[in-house]
Amino acid sequence: MAQEIGVQVLYFAVCRDIVRLSEEKVFIRPGATVADLVKHVGVLHPDLCRVLPSVRCALNREFVASNELVSEGDEVALVPPVSGGTPVVERFVISAEPIDANSAVGLLDDPPGQRGALATFAGIVRADSQSKTIERLEYQAYAPMAIAQLTRIEVEVRSQWKILSMAVVHRIGTLAVGEVAVSIAVSSAHRAAAMEACRYIIERLKQDVPIWKKETASDGSEWWGRGS
C-alpha cells in the first residue's frame, strides 16, 4: 500500500467554529481528489457534514473543481459562502485596524490631472438586521486569497469600464455598531464609469472574495454568507 500524502486543510467562519481549528494536516491516499479529501474531512469531523454541501474548495489559493487531484504538501481551504484585508498589496488591504469611509481613496494611484470623477462606497455596521438588535460583527478573511480575488475583480472591471484606479480596504476582527467595515474607491475620467464600477466591485466582493461576517445579536450569533 502506497504511503499516504499530507495535505494542509484550512477552516474558516462556520467551518472553523465546528472543527475548533483554523487548520490541520490531513493524510489521505495518493491519487485522491479534492472531493475525496472533503469526504475524508467529513469523516474526521462528522458535525462538519451539515455545511460541506455549500462549501467551495480552494487548492493552493485557487478555486478548483472537485475532481482536481491533490498532492503532498498542498494547501486546501474549505471556503463557506462568503459575506460581502494585515498587509498592503498594491491597492488592496485587509486591515485589523479601524478604517474610515475614505481609507481606500488614499491608495488610488491614477496619473495626476486625469481624474475627472471619484466614486466611493463605505459599508458601515448598523444597529439592526432583519428585526434584530445587533451588538457587534466579526469579520474573518482568508487574506492571501482575498487579495488574489480582488486582483481578478480588477481585471473584470477594467474589461468593462475605462477606470483609472481602484482600491479596496476591508476590516477584519470585531466591529461595533457605527464602525466602517469596507471602503471602496474608484477613479475615472468620467462619472458613469466610476459609479458603475464601484457598484460592481461591492457586489463581486460579496460573491467571491473569502471574507465572512459573524453577526452577534440579542438572540445569539450567526455566520452570514453570500450576498449578505
N, C-alpha and C positions, 0 to 999 in steps of 0.2 A: 504494500500500500504506500502511495506517494506521501511524502511529508506534507502536512498542512501548511498553508501560507498565512501570514499575519497581515490583517488589514485594520487600519485605524478608523474607527467609526465615531463620528461627531454627532452630538444630540443638541437640539435647540428647542426653545419655547416649551410647548406641551410635552414633547418627547423627553426633554431634559427633566421636566417635573416628574414624569412617570418613572424613568430609569434612575433618577437621582445621581446622574453622572453627566458631565459635559462631554466626555469622550472615553473610549476604551479600545483596547486591542482585541480583535475578534479573530479566531482561527477557523479556517474553512478549507475544504479540499481544493486542490489545483484545478483549474478549468471552470471554477464557479462563476456565475454571472452575478450582476447586481441584484437580480430578483432572488437568486439563491441566497445571497448574503442577507437580504431583507427578511426572507423566510427564517433564516438561522437566527437572526437577531430577535425575531418574534418568539422563537423557542426559548431563547435565553431570558427574555423579558416578556412573559405572556400578557401582562397588562398593556403592553405597547400595541398589541394586535388591533385594538379598537380604533387606533388612529392611523395605522400603517396604510390603509387604502387611500388616504388623502395625501400621503407623503410623496414628495418628489426626491430623487436622489441626484446628488452632485458627486461626480467622480473626479478627484483632483481639481476641484473648483469649477467644473463644467457640468451642466445638466446633461444627463445621458439617458439612453433608452435602457429598459430593464434587462435586455439581453446582452448588454455590454459586459465583456469579461473583466474580472478584477485580478490584479497581480500582487505579488509580495510587495509590501510597503505602500500600497495605495492608500489614499485617504477618501473615505466615503462619508458624505454628510447627509443625514436624514433631514430634509427641509420641509417642515409643515407649510401649509398655505401661508403666504406672507401678509403682513399688515402694511397697509400702506395707504460717518461713520466712526491710541486713538488717532491714527496717523493721517496726515495730509498726503494725498496722492493727486498732484496737479490741482484740479478744481473740485474734487470730491472728498468730503471729510465725514468721518464717523467720530462723533465727539462725546466724550464722557463728561465734559464740562458744559455749563449753561451756555446757550446761544441766544441771539436775539433775531428779530424778524429780518434784519439786513445782513446777517452774517455771511450769506453767500455773495452779496454784492461785491465785497472787497476781494473776492477770489477771481472775479472776471478778468480776463486778460485780452480784451479786444483792442485793436490798434487805436491809438489816440486820434480823435477827430472824426471817427467813422460811426460812432454810436448816435443813432437818432431816436432810439427807443429803449426803455428798460422796463421789463416786466418782472414782478416778484410775487412769490407766494410764501406765506407763513402758516404752518399748521400749529394750532395752539390748543393746549389741554383745556377742555371745557368742563363745566361743573355737573353736567347731566348727560346721560346717554340712554336712550330707549327707556325713559321714565325712571331711571335710576340715578341716585346721587353719587357722583364719582369722588373718591377720596384721593386717588393717585393713579398714575400709569407707570408701567415698567416696560422699557424698550430693550430688546436684545437683538444683536446683529451677528451674522457671520461676516465679519468685516472684510476680509480679503475678497470674498466672492461678491459682496455688496459693491465694492469698488469696481470689480470686473463687470458686473451687470450694468452699473451706471455708465461705464465707458461704452458698452454696447448700445445703450439707450441714446447716448450722444450721437453715435453713428446713424441711428434711425432718425433722430431729429434733423441732422444735417442733410439727410437724403430727402426731407420733406419741406424744410424751410431754410431760407437764407439767414441764418443767425450768425452773429459774430463770436459769441462766447456763451457758455452756460456753466453754472456751478450749483452744487447741492451740498448742504450741511445737515446732517441728521443726528439728533441726540440719541444716546443710549443711557441706560440706568433708570433711576426713579425720578419721575417728574411730578410736580404738584400742579394743581389747577392754576391756569394762567401762564405756565411756562411754555416756551416755544419748543416744539418737537422737531420741526423741519423748516429749513429756509432754502428757497429755490430762487435763482435769479437767471434771467436770460437777456442778453443784449442783441440788438439788431439795428439795421439802418431804418427800418420801418416798423410801425407798431403792430401790425397784424401778425407778422412772423413771430415777434417776441411773445405776444399774448397767447397765440395758439400753441406755440412750442412749450410755454410754461405749463399750460393746462395738460398737454400731452405727457410731460415729464412726471407730474404728480400721479397721473393715472397709471403710467407704466411702472413707476416706483412701487405702487400698491400691488401690482400684479406679480412682479418677478424679482424684485430686489429682496434678498433674505434678511428682512428686519421684521421683528414680531412685537406685538403690543399686548401686554397683560393689563387688563382693566380691573382695578380694585374698587368695588362699590360697597355700599352699606350692606348688601346682601351676599357678599363674597367676591371671589376673584375668578377671572376667566380670560384665557388667551383668545385673541381675535385674529382671524386670518384674512384671506384675500378679499380686497375691496372694502375693508373697514376703515 
